[in-house]
Amino acid sequence: MMITNNNFKKLYATFLVLLFSICGNIGLAQSPKVATGRLLEFRNFRSEYIGPRMVRVWLPDNYSSSKRYNVVYANDGQNLWDASNNWTKQEWTMDETMGRLQKQHQIKPGIVVSVDNAEKKRHSEYFPQKPFELLPNKVQDSIMNLKWGESNLFSTKIYSDTYLKFLVEELKPFIDSSFSTYRDRKHTFIIGSSMGGLISLYALCEYPQIFGGAICMSTHWPGIFNSTSNPIPAAFYQYLQNKLPDPTSHKIYFDYGTQTLDADYEPFQLEVDRIMKSKGYTQKNWKSLKVNGAAHVESSWAQRLYIPIIFMLK
């Protein structure tokens, strides 16, 4: 039999599942540790679109190939699993939350697929491309020249459309062929915070046939770090008016805190909420929460992570 690239990936994933089921979460040196379930690492997952990237797959304790699982795709993957393995020394407690909710039968069985961000290119990778292109050329040029410290905020041209192609055309087929998943949109979700919230919503709008729900925590509606005379939120509003998916087949979760960077988000989120209502979204398929006292940090997202997970997977 000819061993194709896809066949090799499938065999490799199957081998890792078997290895972890026998040996536990031994992994490679400096791999994140999880409190529940097993975490498989694909350190240089090949992509023709974005180059090699770290991908991790979390499986619950009772993972079985005889069952089917929901899939949650997670942005900023290096921040989810292990505070001691993270430069912020904080984590989302994704494994604890998913494991606890499944054991309590509050959600249907699911796995999590996390993708590490592009570090210095994160803003260019996560900024929704089509809303950006709605801006006048002079405005686009001025945004691309913005500084963040001594460096440009956008280290390269915005390429979020290419990043989404990686998720949809390369990563998802690999996951579905290597693990026991439901492949339809009803069981496929995407999650992120801040810029990761923006790209999660953008993924849902651009690929409504792939994703059935988006979790957008502390969504960074300003797009940049200036909320005064900022034309970017208006471009997002215009895009959402035209591209929000059918509310009868999709679910969307938003939230924001009241401390640090989150303190600027309320007026933008209220306008997005107005658009959501005008497009037919109701409490059945849409949630938007203000979380008093919450800041723009992983520990705050961890404290309320159970809310959107239950909303999507109950």
N, C-alpha and C positions, 0 to 999 in steps of 0.2 A: 504494500500500500504506500502511495506517495504521502510523505509527511509535509503538509502545507503549513504555512505560518499559523493559521487558525487552529489546525489540528495540534500543532505543538503547544500553543497556548492552552488549549483545552486539556491536553495531557498533563501539562505542567500544573495547572490549577487543580486537577484531580489528585495529582501526587501530593500537593501541598495540603489539601483537605485531609487526605489520609494521614500524612505526617503529623499534622496538628491534632488529629483525633487520637493518635496514639501517644504523642509526646507532650501534648499541651502547647502552650504559647511560648515555645523556645525561640523561634524566629532567628533573626540575625542580630549581631551586636548593636546595642543602643536602640533596639526596636521598642516602641511604646508597649507598656504593660497594660492589660485590661483586667478589670475586676470580675467580669462575667463574660462568657462566650469566648470566642477565639478570633484572633486578628491575623489575617494573612497579608503579607506584603509582596507587592510587585514593584520593586524599587526603580526599575527603569522601563516602565511600560511604554512600548514603542508606539509612536504616533507620527503619521505623515503630516499632520496638521500643526502640532505644537511642540514636537520633539519629545524625548523621553520624559516621563513624569512619574512621581511616586503615587501609586494607587494602593489603597488598603481595603480589604473586604472583611467586615465583621460578621461572624456567624453566631447565632445564639447557641447556648449550651446543648440544646436538644436538636440541633440541625440534622436533618435527614434528607437524603436524596429521594425518599418516597413521598415527601411533602412538597408543596409549592409555597413560595415566599414572596411577600411584597418586597420592593426594593426602594430604598431611600438613597438617592445620590446626594452627596454632601460636598460643598465647596469649603475652601480653607481647611483641608483635611488634617493638616498637622496640628490643628488646635483642638481636636475633638477628644483625644484618647487618654493622654497621660501628662499631667501637669509637670512632672519631673523631667519629661522629655521635650518640653516646650519652652521657648525662650521667655514667654510671658509668665511662666510658672502658674498658669491657669489652664483649665480645660472645660469642655462642654459637658463632661460626664455622659457622653453619648452611650457608651456600653452599659453603664449602670442604669441609665434611664430606660433604654430599650429592653435590657434584660429584666428589670423589675416589672415593667408594664406587661411584658409577655407572660411572665410567671403569674402575674395577678389576673391574667386574661382580660386586661383592659384594652388591648389592641390585638389585631391579627398578627400572626408570625411574620417577621420581616428581617431582612439583612440590610446592612449599611455599606455603601461603596463610597469611600472618601477619596478625594483628589487634592493633593497639596497645591497650594497656590504658586504663582510664578514669581513670588518675592518682589523684586524691583519692577517687574512687569505686571504686577497684580492689577494696578489701576487700568492699564491698557487692555488687560484680558477680561476684566469684569465689567467695564463700563459699556452699557448697551449701545451697540453700534448704530442701529437705525435711528433712534432718537437723537444721537449726536449728529447724524447726517441731516437732520431736519433744521439744524442751526445754520445761519448764514456763514459763508466761508470765512469772513473776517473774525467772527466769533469763534469758530472752530480753531483758527490759527492762534488766537489769543489764549484759548484754553490749553492748547497743546504746548504753549510756551510757559505755562504756570510753573512756579518753583515750589518744591517741598523741601525745606532746608536748603542745602546747597545743590540739590539735584532737581531735575525736572520731575513734576508729579507724574507725567506720562513719559516713560522712558522710551516707548516706541509708539507707532501708530496704533490706534484702537483696533483690536482684532477679536472682539468677543464673538462675532459670527463664526470665526474659525474655531474658537474654543468650543462653541456649541456643536460644531460638526464633529469634533473629537468625541464629545460625550455621546452623541447620537449615532454616529456612523462607525466608530471604532470601539469605544468602551462598552456601550450597552450590548452590542452583539457578542462581545467576549464574555460579559457577565452572564448573559442569557444562555450561552452555549456551555458555560463552565459550571454553573450553579443551578439549583433547582428553583427557578423563579417563575412567577407569572410574568408574561411578556407584554401584556396589554397596558394601556394608559391608566386604567382603573386602579392598577396596583403599582404604578410607577410614580415616584415623587422626587422632588428636589428641594434642598434646604440650604440656606446661607444667612449670614448676618452682615449688616453694613453694606459694603460693595457686593458681598456675597449674596445679600438679599436682593440687590438689583439684578444680578445675573441670573438668580433663580427665577424671578418673575419674568425676565426676558426669555429664559428658556421655555417657560410655560406658554408665553405668547407666540414665540416663533415656532414651537413644535407642540402644538396642542394635541396632535395625534399620538405623541410619545408620552408626555407627562400629564398625569391626571390631577396633580396638586403641587403647589409651591408654598414653602414656608419661608417667609421673609421677615427676619427679626432685625429690629433697629435699622430699617432700610435707609440707606444713605441718599435720600432724595436730592440733596444739594449737588451730588456728583463730584464736587470739588470741596474746598474748605473755606468757602465764602458764601454766606447766605444773603448778602446784601446786593441788590441789583443783579441777581444771578438768573440768567435766561434758561438754565438747564432744567429746572423743575417744570417749566411750561412746556418744554419739548417732551418730557416724560408724559405729561398730561395729554398732549396731543396724540402721542403714540398709543397710549392706553385707550383713548376714545375709539381708535380705529382697530386695535389689535387684541383687546381682551377676549379670551376664549369664551365659548358657550358656558354659561353658569349651570346649565343642567347636567354637564358632564365634567366639570372641573371645580376644584376647591382652592381657595387662596387664604393664607393666614398672614396678617401683619401685626406687628407690635412696636412699641417704642417706650423708652424710659423717660425720666425727667432730670437725669444728672449727666454731667460731662457732655459729650457730643450729642447724645440723645435729646438733650434739652432743646435743641434747635428744630427737631423734626415735626412737632405737632401741627403747625399750620400746613405743611406739605402733606402730611398724612390725612388731615381732615379734607383737603381737596381731593385726594385720591379716593377717600371714602365716598365722597359725593359722586365721583365718576362710577365707582363700583355699584352704588345704588341705582344710578341711571341706566346701567347695563343689565339690571335684573338680578344682581347678587343679593342674597338674603342670609339670615343667620344659619341656614341649612348648609350653605356652601362657602361662606365667607366670615372671617373673624378679624376684628381689628381692636387691639387692646392698648390702653395706656397703663403703664406699670409704674406707679409712683415709687420713687426712690431708686429705681434701676439705672445703672450706668452703662456705658458703652464698653463693656468688658466681658470676657468669657464667663466669669463667675456669675454675672447677672443672667446671661443667656442660659447657663446651666440650671439655675434655680427655677426657671419657667419653661424649660425645654419640654417637659411632660405635657404641657397644654397643647402645643401644636401637633405633637406626635399623636396624642389621643384623638385630636380633631381629624387628622388625616387617616389614621389606621384603626379607628375604633370599629 
